[in-house]
């Protein structure tokens, strides 16, 4: 598995995952739904640790490269590559870069 989660996204996922797990452990009003919140938080923490996100891979998102806020993989042979190329160009045109 090729890493597709960059540093900024990993830090965001650590914060969201930790908050979700904590809320799932400490929020009794959620009742039987607490397990779902804990599972979602654990999934975010796992993605941050492994630096691989299956949904990023499926949609062609790779936040480890490029100077855009979210880099789309332009090398994909199908419509995801064409859409990714257009979205990367759009980000450059509006100046949505972080580097």
Phi and psi in degrees as GROMACS dihedral restraints (atoms count N, CA, C in turn):
[ dihedral_restraints ]
;  ai    aj    ak    al  type     phi  dphi    fc
    3     4     5     6     1   -83.7    20    10
    4     5     6     7     1   133.7    20    10
    6     7     8     9     1   -61.1    20    10
    7     8     9    10     1   133.9    20    10
    9    10    11    12     1  -133.2    20    10
   10    11    12    13     1    14.6    20    10
   12    13    14    15     1  -118.0    20    10
   13    14    15    16     1   117.7    20    10
   15    16    17    18     1   -81.7    20    10
   16    17    18    19     1   178.5    20    10
   18    19    20    21     1   -61.7    20    10
   19    20    21    22     1   -46.4    20    10
   21    22    23    24     1   -63.8    20    10
   22    23    24    25     1   -43.4    20    10
   24    25    26    27     1   -66.2    20    10
   25    26    27    28     1   -38.7    20    10
   27    28    29    30     1   -63.4    20    10
   28    29    30    31     1   -42.8    20    10
   30    31    32    33     1   -63.4    20    10
   31    32    33    34     1   -40.7    20    10
   33    34    35    36     1   -61.7    20    10
   34    35    36    37     1   -44.8    20    10
   36    37    38    39     1   -66.4    20    10
   37    38    39    40     1   -33.8    20    10
   39    40    41    42     1   -63.6    20    10
   40    41    42    43     1   -45.1    20    10
   42    43    44    45     1   -63.6    20    10
   43    44    45    46     1   -47.8    20    10
   45    46    47    48     1   -65.8    20    10
   46    47    48    49     1   -43.1    20    10
   48    49    50    51     1   -64.2    20    10
   49    50    51    52     1   -44.1    20    10
   51    52    53    54     1   -64.5    20    10
   52    53    54    55     1   -41.6    20    10
   54    55    56    57     1   -64.2    20    10
   55    56    57    58     1   -40.8    20    10
   57    58    59    60     1   -67.9    20    10
   58    59    60    61     1   -42.7    20    10
   60    61    62    63     1   -64.4    20    10
   61    62    63    64     1   -43.7    20    10
   63    64    65    66     1   -62.4    20    10
   64    65    66    67     1   -45.6    20    10
   66    67    68    69     1   -63.2    20    10
   67    68    69    70     1   -39.0    20    10
   69    70    71    72     1   -65.7    20    10
   70    71    72    73     1   -28.6    20    10
   72    73    74    75     1   -84.1    20    10
   73    74    75    76     1   -32.2    20    10
   75    76    77    78     1  -108.3    20    10
   76    77    78    79     1    -4.0    20    10
   78    79    80    81     1  -104.1    20    10
   79    80    81    82     1    89.9    20    10
   81    82    83    84     1   -67.8    20    10
   82    83    84    85     1   -21.0    20    10
   84    85    86    87     1   -68.9    20    10
   85    86    87    88     1   -17.0    20    10
   87    88    89    90     1   -75.1    20    10
   88    89    90    91     1   -15.3    20    10
   90    91    92    93     1    60.3    20    10
   91    92    93    94     1  -127.9    20    10
   93    94    95    96     1   -74.4    20    10
   94    95    96    97     1    -6.6    20    10
   96    97    98    99     1   -85.7    20    10
   97    98    99   100     1    -6.3    20    10
   99   100   101   102     1   -60.9    20    10
  100   101   102   103     1   -35.1    20    10
  102   103   104   105     1   -62.3    20    10
  103   104   105   106     1   -36.7    20    10
  105   106   107   108     1   -67.1    20    10
  106   107   108   109     1   -41.8    20    10
  108   109   110   111     1   -64.8    20    10
  109   110   111   112     1   -41.4    20    10
  111   112   113   114     1   -65.4    20    10
  112   113   114   115     1   -40.5    20    10
  114   115   116   117     1   -64.5    20    10
  115   116   117   118     1   -42.1    20    10
  117   118   119   120     1   -64.4    20    10
  118   119   120   121     1   -41.9    20    10
  120   121   122   123     1   -63.7    20    10
  121   122   123   124     1   -42.6    20    10
  123   124   125   126     1   -64.4    20    10
  124   125   126   127     1   -37.2    20    10
  126   127   128   129     1   -63.9    20    10
  127   128   129   130     1   -41.6    20    10
  129   130   131   132     1   -65.1    20    10
  130   131   132   133     1   -40.3    20    10
  132   133   134   135     1   -65.3    20    10
  133   134   135   136     1   -38.3    20    10
  135   136   137   138     1   -64.4    20    10
  136   137   138   139     1   -43.5    20    10
  138   139   140   141     1   -62.5    20    10
  139   140   141   142     1   -42.1    20    10
  141   142   143   144     1   -63.6    20    10
  142   143   144   145     1   -38.7    20    10
  144   145   146   147     1   -71.2    20    10
  145   146   147   148     1   -45.1    20    10
  147   148   149   150     1   -83.3    20    10
  148   149   150   151     1   -17.1    20    10
  150   151   152   153     1    62.4    20    10
  151   152   153   154     1    23.2    20    10
  153   154   155   156     1  -130.5    20    10
  154   155   156   157     1   128.5    20    10
  156   157   158   159     1  -122.6    20    10
  157   158   159   160     1   117.8    20    10
  159   160   161   162     1   -59.3    20    10
  160   161   162   163     1   -37.8    20    10
  162   163   164   165     1   -70.5    20    10
  163   164   165   166     1   -32.8    20    10
  165   166   167   168     1   -63.4    20    10
  166   167   168   169     1   -43.3    20    10
  168   169   170   171     1   -63.1    20    10
  169   170   171   172     1   -41.3    20    10
  171   172   173   174     1   -65.1    20    10
  172   173   174   175     1   -38.2    20    10
  174   175   176   177     1   -92.3    20    10
  175   176   177   178     1    -4.0    20    10
  177   178   179   180     1    83.0    20    10
  178   179   180   181     1    19.8    20    10
  180   181   182   183     1   -91.1    20    10
  181   182   183   184     1   133.2    20    10
  183   184   185   186     1  -140.5    20    10
  184   185   186   187     1   105.4    20    10
  186   187   188   189     1   -91.4    20    10
  187   188   189   190     1    11.3    20    10
  189   190   191   192     1   -90.9    20    10
  190   191   192   193     1   -11.4    20    10
  192   193   194   195     1  -135.8    20    10
  193   194   195   196     1   170.0    20    10
  195   196   197   198     1    79.7    20    10
  196   197   198   199     1   162.0    20    10
  198   199   200   201     1  -103.5    20    10
  199   200   201   202     1    11.7    20    10
  201   202   203   204     1   -83.4    20    10
  202   203   204   205     1   165.1    20    10
  204   205   206   207     1   -64.0    20    10
  205   206   207   208     1   -37.5    20    10
  207   208   209   210     1  -137.9    20    10
  208   209   210   211     1   116.9    20    10
  210   211   212   213     1   -93.3    20    10
  211   212   213   214     1   130.8    20    10
  213   214   215   216     1  -102.5    20    10
  214   215   216   217     1   136.6    20    10
  216   217   218   219     1   -70.9    20    10
  217   218   219   220     1   111.3    20    10
  219   220   221   222     1   -84.3    20    10
  220   221   222   223     1   -10.4    20    10
  222   223   224   225     1   -85.4    20    10
  223   224   225   226     1    -4.2    20    10
  225   226   227   228     1   -67.2    20    10
  226   227   228   229     1   138.8    20    10
  228   229   230   231     1   -77.6    20    10
  229   230   231   232     1   -16.5    20    10
  231   232   233   234     1  -100.6    20    10
  232   233   234   235     1  -158.5    20    10
  234   235   236   237     1   -62.4    20    10
  235   236   237   238     1   -26.7    20    10
  237   238   239   240     1   -61.8    20    10
  238   239   240   241     1   -36.3    20    10
  240   241   242   243     1   -67.5    20    10
  241   242   243   244     1   -42.1    20    10
  243   244   245   246     1   -67.7    20    10
  244   245   246   247     1   -43.3    20    10
  246   247   248   249     1   -65.3    20    10
  247   248   249   250     1   -41.7    20    10
  249   250   251   252     1   -59.7    20    10
  250   251   252   253     1   -43.2    20    10
  252   253   254   255     1   -60.5    20    10
  253   254   255   256     1   -44.1    20    10
  255   256   257   258     1   -65.2    20    10
  256   257   258   259     1   -41.9    20    10
  258   259   260   261     1   -68.8    20    10
  259   260   261   262     1   -37.7    20    10
  261   262   263   264     1   -64.0    20    10
  262   263   264   265     1   -42.5    20    10
  264   265   266   267     1   -63.0    20    10
  265   266   267   268     1   -41.6    20    10
  267   268   269   270     1   -61.2    20    10
  268   269   270   271     1   -41.9    20    10
  270   271   272   273     1   -62.5    20    10
  271   272   273   274     1   -40.1    20    10
  273   274   275   276     1   -66.7    20    10
  274   275   276   277     1   -38.4    20    10
  276   277   278   279     1   -66.4    20    10
  277   278   279   280     1   -39.8    20    10
  279   280   281   282     1   -87.5    20    10
  280   281   282   283     1    -2.5    20    10
  282   283   284   285     1    79.6    20    10
  283   284   285   286     1    27.1    20    10
  285   286   287   288     1   -88.5    20    10
  286   287   288   289     1    58.9    20    10
  288   289   290   291     1  -112.5    20    10
  289   290   291   292     1   155.9    20    10
  291   292   293   294     1  -112.1    20    10
  292   293   294   295     1    -4.4    20    10
